[in-house]
Each structure stands twice: as C-alpha cells, then as structure tokens.
Amino acid sequence: SGERLDGVASETAAQKLRGRVGTTVTVKVNSVSIFFWFLIYIITPDGHLSKTGICEAVSFLTDCCIRDGSYTVQEMENQGVQSYILDLRNNPGGLVRVGLDVAQIWLDGTETLVNTIDRDGDMLPINMINGHALTRDPLVVLVNEESASASEILAGALHDNGRAILVGHRTFGKGKIQV
C-alpha cells in the first residue's frame, strides 16, 4: 500500500507484513546502518579537550556490519577521538561470523577470537587472519542481560585479548554457543 515504516517498532512492522499464505508483499529497504555513533567532549583537569567516541551496534545480522563499523570508527578517528565506548547493550547478536568480522576493527594480527569444542571434546580455536585494527585507542565495551550470541562472543574476544574493559551486567548466555 506504499506505507512508510520509518521509526516503526520491528514487531509493528512485522505485523504489517503478515497476511494470508500466497499474498505477495514488496518491501523496499534503504541503506540501513546497524552502527550509531556520537562524540562526548570532556575537559580534563589540566584544561585539555578529550573526545570519546560512543559506537552503538544494534545487531550483527548482515554482512554490511564490517563495512558500517569500519566507516563509523574511521569517521570518529577523523574527528580526533582519543578513546572509545562500544555499546553492545540490548544487542541480540546475529551471525557469529559477522560478529567475529567486527572484532577485526579493534584487533590486530592473528588473535584467537573464540574457542569451539567439538562433540568429541576437542577444543578448536577460531583465529583472526591478518587483522588490522583501525584504532588502538582505549576501549570500553558495555554489555547487559540482553547482549547475546555474536555480541557476547565479540565482547569476550575483545576482553580476553586484553583490548577492552567490559562494563555492565552478566550477558544473556543462552548456553547454546556461549558458555
């Protein structure tokens, strides 16, 4: 019916797409970034201006995440950001592969991103391949009870590799992939 759904909650949009089996629906999606960012300006006790970049990732559902995340961090670097907060609160995750790709924005080299255990109990690490961090500035990652799946793995990879400090509450931990 040509109805725009800008700013409409996801469940409301989903209800509008439901109908009888066999009904045809055409959906047009404009470029959507899953990263939002803004800057915080802080005057230090010695009078200098310090910039902290807040980067919020709302999910890891599409392959554009690495592109959008890289663009976001590069834009903040261009603004002279000196420290970062990666906000993964309420991020339900998505594709584990995409979350691991996003880790490469922050990590260098061949760090282990996550360890998997097969059904025989053998541990198999998943390592980065030639990672090139876009920034080495200090990083804090915010998590909460709704941070799940790929966002938990990303937060763990950044923390376990000594790249970030985690702040917040215990994550969702659905126990299927993450222990």
Secondary structure per residue as TSV (DSSP state, phi and psi in degrees):
chain	resnum	aa	ss	phi	psi
A	1	S	-	360.0	8.0
A	2	G	-	75.1	20.1
A	3	E	-	-81.3	131.7
A	4	R	-	-84.2	145.1
A	5	L	-	-122.4	23.0
A	6	D	T	-55.6	128.1
A	7	G	T	75.5	3.7
A	8	V	-	-84.0	139.0
A	9	A	-	-59.4	148.6
A	10	S	H	-59.9	-38.2
A	11	E	H	-67.3	-39.2
A	12	T	H	-63.7	-43.2
A	13	A	H	-62.3	-41.8
A	14	A	H	-62.3	-39.5
A	15	Q	H	-61.9	-37.0
A	16	K	H	-70.3	-22.6
A	17	L	H	-87.6	-15.3
A	18	R	-	-79.0	149.8
A	19	G	-	-175.7	-164.5
A	20	R	S	-65.8	146.5
A	21	V	T	-58.6	135.1
A	22	G	T	95.2	-11.0
A	23	T	-	-70.8	138.1
A	24	T	-	-94.1	133.1
A	25	V	-	-128.1	131.8
A	26	T	-	-107.6	125.5
A	27	V	-	-119.9	128.9
A	28	K	-	-109.9	122.3
A	29	V	-	-113.8	121.3
A	30	N	-	-81.7	165.4
A	31	S	-	-52.8	123.3
A	32	V	-	-124.5	126.4
A	33	S	-	-96.6	140.5
A	34	I	S	-92.4	1.0
A	35	F	E	-109.3	134.4
A	36	F	E	-121.9	144.2
A	37	W	E	-144.5	154.3
A	38	F	E	-156.4	168.9
A	39	L	E	-113.4	147.2
A	40	I	E	-115.4	127.6
A	41	Y	E	-101.5	127.9
A	42	I	E	-126.2	131.7
A	43	I	E	-91.3	118.0
A	44	T	-	-73.4	163.7
A	45	P	T	-56.3	-28.2
A	46	D	T	-89.1	8.9
A	47	G	S	91.4	2.3
A	48	H	-	-84.6	152.8
A	49	L	E	-89.7	127.8
A	50	S	E	-118.8	138.0
A	51	K	E	-115.5	128.1
A	52	T	E	-114.2	131.0
A	53	G	E	-96.5	127.3
A	54	I	E	-99.8	124.0
A	55	C	E	-122.6	113.8
A	56	E	E	-104.8	125.7
A	57	A	E	-109.5	119.9
A	58	V	-	-88.7	-20.3
A	59	S	-	-171.7	174.0
A	60	F	B	-130.5	59.0
A	61	L	-	-97.8	-14.4
A	62	T	S	-133.1	158.7
A	63	D	T	-68.4	-12.2
A	64	C	H	-75.8	-6.6
A	65	C	H	-58.7	-43.4
A	66	I	H	-65.6	-40.5
A	67	R	H	-64.5	-48.8
A	68	D	H	-65.2	-40.8
A	69	G	H	-65.2	-42.2
A	70	S	H	-63.2	-43.7
A	71	Y	H	-60.0	-44.5
A	72	T	H	-60.2	-49.8
A	73	V	H	-65.7	-40.0
A	74	Q	H	-63.0	-40.3
A	75	E	H	-61.5	-41.8
A	76	M	H	-68.4	-37.5
A	77	E	H	-60.5	-42.0
A	78	N	H	-62.7	-26.1
A	79	Q	T	-84.6	-1.1
A	80	G	T	82.7	27.6
A	81	V	-	-63.7	139.9
A	82	Q	-	-112.0	-12.3
A	83	S	E	-156.1	159.3
A	84	Y	E	-131.1	149.9
A	85	I	E	-124.6	119.4
A	86	L	E	-99.0	113.4
A	87	D	E	-95.7	107.1
A	88	L	-	-107.7	14.1
A	89	R	T	-64.6	139.1
A	90	N	T	62.6	16.9
A	91	N	-	-88.1	112.3
A	92	P	-	-77.0	0.1
A	93	G	-	90.9	-128.8
A	94	G	B	138.2	-128.7
A	95	L	-	-80.8	120.4
A	96	V	H	-57.2	-42.2
A	97	R	H	-56.2	-39.8
A	98	V	H	-70.1	-42.7
A	99	G	H	-59.1	-39.8
A	100	L	H	-68.2	-35.1
A	101	D	H	-61.7	-40.5
A	102	V	H	-64.0	-29.4
A	103	A	H	-57.9	-28.8
A	104	Q	T	-70.1	-13.7
A	105	I	T	-66.9	-31.1
A	106	W	T	-109.3	-18.9
A	107	L	-	-114.3	153.6
A	108	D	-	-109.8	166.0
A	109	G	B	68.9	-134.6
A	110	T	T	-126.3	37.5
A	111	E	-	-57.5	150.8
A	112	T	E	-75.7	126.1
A	113	L	E	-91.0	-39.4
A	114	V	E	-159.8	149.9
A	115	N	E	-105.8	133.9
A	116	T	E	-110.8	154.5
A	117	I	E	-123.2	124.7
A	118	D	-	-81.7	178.0
A	119	R	T	-66.9	-14.8
A	120	D	T	-89.1	-1.6
A	121	G	S	88.0	7.7
A	122	D	-	-82.9	132.3
A	123	M	E	-86.0	131.0
A	124	L	E	-126.5	114.3
A	125	P	E	-78.2	147.1
A	126	I	E	-108.5	115.8
A	127	N	E	-107.7	155.2
A	128	M	-	-70.0	153.7
A	129	I	S	-114.6	110.3
A	130	N	S	52.6	50.7
A	131	G	B	-66.9	143.6
A	132	H	-	-133.7	97.8
A	133	A	-	-60.0	139.6
A	134	L	S	-80.4	-20.3
A	135	T	-	-152.3	150.2
A	136	R	-	-117.3	14.2
A	137	D	S	-66.0	156.9
A	138	P	-	-54.7	143.8
A	139	L	E	-135.6	131.3
A	140	V	E	-116.6	137.0
A	141	V	E	-113.4	125.4
A	142	L	E	-95.1	130.4
A	143	V	E	-134.2	159.2
A	144	N	-	-148.5	-169.8
A	145	E	T	-63.9	-17.8
A	146	E	T	-100.3	3.8
A	147	S	-	-80.4	119.8
A	148	A	-	-139.0	166.1
A	149	S	T	54.2	-121.9
A	150	A	H	-61.2	-29.8
A	151	S	H	-70.4	-33.9
A	152	E	H	-66.3	-42.4
A	153	I	H	-65.0	-42.7
A	154	L	H	-61.1	-48.8
A	155	A	H	-58.9	-43.9
A	156	G	H	-63.7	-41.7
A	157	A	H	-63.3	-42.6
A	158	L	H	-68.1	-40.1
A	159	H	H	-69.7	-49.8
A	160	D	H	-66.6	-24.1
A	161	N	T	-91.0	10.3
A	162	G	T	70.6	18.4
A	163	R	S	-90.2	-27.7
A	164	A	-	-140.5	155.3
A	165	I	E	-98.9	131.3
A	166	L	E	-90.7	136.9
A	167	V	E	-134.6	134.5
A	168	G	E	138.8	-144.2
A	169	H	S	-114.7	165.0
A	170	R	-	-55.9	134.7
A	171	T	-	-77.3	174.3
A	172	F	-	-56.7	-46.7
A	173	G	-	55.9	62.9
A	174	K	-	-66.4	-12.0
A	175	G	S	80.0	-2.4
A	176	K	S	-82.5	-51.1
A	177	I	S	-107.3	-37.7
A	178	Q	-	-101.3	132.7
A	179	V	-	-123.6	360.0
